[in-house]
């Protein structure tokens, strides 16, 4: 028997390797946010997403995806790809009512030959996004019209793709189309759908071949679909989607890791992710990262978790959700940036040396630079919620930790789970399972790759974890430990993930700082300046209140730096002032007065060690996602190495 996202049996091929995702997503709406995460999604629902149709004509009543004469390409489907999951994870009737006319129009637009959508646009690409919308809608509502709709369209594709193949954006993003074909195959087992999977794969860029072997080694200077940041983020799922068909999970996972390594080598930023402004932009902290790239990379990480089933996929999802995603919008989610910078000490309309962008790409507003991010940003938070947990054949697994609740089944038995935590701002995660089922099932907990000395207990009893040296205890396999027992009376699962500062080396002996899943940054304080008369809810520049040019000191002692914690604010990713945040890391700092502005941005960090000042302060580092002005990549004062007593003292030891 195969268990689907609804926990019921399905008739599929007897070849288990063709069933689809080994670790299956739960139905949309099964997982709901709690605590600070619900506060964050309510900000999105009340502001940019909930108001977008009223303030942005591209998704207004004249949209081509509502039968009008307005924009008829990707913006309507992009918006729905966030609106639909947001409505269901919040169980918000107003948002559901906003989504209904779009869904009904799309379902009613199908022609006799199976094609659908606006008549003035026959591009395969925007329909790939619409397919994702329909599958989410069907998962959440059980709408029986969706499966036959998809069957008719996929037969159209099988007939017409040989003569009208994927091109341009569709060729770069064909894996997204294939995922929707797999969604139908997992429900019907029809063999002809696998022919379509093969056809789509043959017409899609071989992303891991390019990224692993041919990736450009510096900022792109001309347009190519292979160097477009969001395309790369979407394309990184291609190997995982291929693995569903050819069964080569280990080989594809290894190839994907080679792609990630190449991206980090040539374009990796101090926040842990690759640049894209709007094309791949190299490693310097002045490069940008597009908001579309952030949310699409989150979806790709979720797909990797479903196929590869490794802890590293959850690590990556959390890094994106808890750093780059909140940084892409203002704290109340009224407006967004098109590009964010790793070292971002001024948000203004000005020329920056990005690969391809207008001067307003960095401000917070309705439609800076180009409207793709205005339409696409909405999927980030709600899809994060809907992918927090997955279903295995023998139970459930955590992909990412966040305050949430799960209402699902294992076989035919009801299971409710609550996750109480202020993670990632705090170290402790408490999971309570409520079920009348007495037959044991598995609960798999992710142990992040950064977590050392993690502590686990069930019902107050310590559960030892095996150390790397082979000490007795539960083994961590691919980043997971498995607890299998009768959960009806097991008691609370408490997982403590100790967070200690970790320093990452960068070029010129610069440094970045991590704390658990968070990248920690220095904020010079923020003065927000509104552009009066701007479209939408508003438009803002941000200017520093104080000096930003600091160096880190005593980096070799980072694991002993002091940590303080406070309450999570109502706008969870906001700073009341530059010294207060839900978690603060107290680092030794030294002024780097020779580090100056280069136009409207910080110049590259000077070569380390910087020698002009000895350590002279408590440099309070706050989460990257909370600081819209920040220094992430620092020069270093003194030595990276331990100092021998016989040597001359360095500044770090002075």
Protein Blocks (a to p, Z undefined) as FASTA:
>chain_A
ZZdfkopacdddfblklnopfbacddehjaccehjllmmmmmmmmmmmmmmmmmmmklmm
klfklopabdfklmmmmmmmmmmmmmmmnopaklmmmmmmmmmmmmmmpcfkopacjfkb
ccfklmmmmmmmmmmmmmmnopaklmmmmmmmmmmmmmmmmmmccehjlmmmmmmmmmmm
mmmmmmnopaklmmmmmmmmmmgccfklmmmmmgcfbdcfbdcfklgmklmmmmmmmmmm
mmmmnopmmlmmmmmmmmmmmmmmmmpcfkopacddfbcebjbfkbccdfklmmmmmmmm
mmmmmmnopaklmmmmmmmmmmmmmmmpcfkopaccfbdcfblcbdcddddddfbdcfkl
mpgcfkghiaklmmmmmmmmmmmmmmmpccdfklccdfbgcdddddddehjbccdddddd
fbfkbmbdcdddddfbfbdcdddddddfklghiacdeehiacddddfkopacdddeehia
cddddfklnopadddddddddddddehhiacddehjbccdddebjaddddehiahjbdcd
dddfbdfbdcdehkllmmmpccddddddfblbbcfblkbcfbdcdddddddfkbccehja
ccdddddddfkbccfbdcddddfklpmbdcfbdcdehjfbdcdfkbccdfklZZ
